[in-house]
Amino acid sequence: MLTEICPKLPMRNKAATKLYYLEQLSFEEGADYDDYLILFKGNIEIHFFEFKELNPKDNYGQVYIRTDAIDAFYQSLCNKDVKIHPAAPLADKPWGQREFSLLDPDANLITFGQSL
């Protein structure tokens, strides 16, 4: 019945969002419309809608992405100097996940996790 999920996150500037996800996180472009952007990496697909008035300090957009290679992915981001959220470095959590988080240019919280 339900087959997949594609979260939709706000973006203020499509060029900045696209550059961050393509260059920093190695996503690929799926589709680019006037005020809408679709990016993907493997089976992960994220949609972005234009929200020019977004105040990043008020943004609560969040996505949790599961992986089966958290340590290698984390190291690949560190090697590219991707800024990891200072309050969420790679760590084992009491809920049985090894995870870390980062903030995209619009302060959407992107968390990556792997089951322990």
Secondary structure, 3 states (H helix, E strand, C coil): CCCCCCCEEEECCHHHHHHHHHHHCCCEEEEEECCEEEEEECCEEEEEEECCCCCHHHCCCEEEEECCCHHHHHHHHHHCCCCCCCCCCCEECCCCEEEEEEECCCCCEEEEEEEC
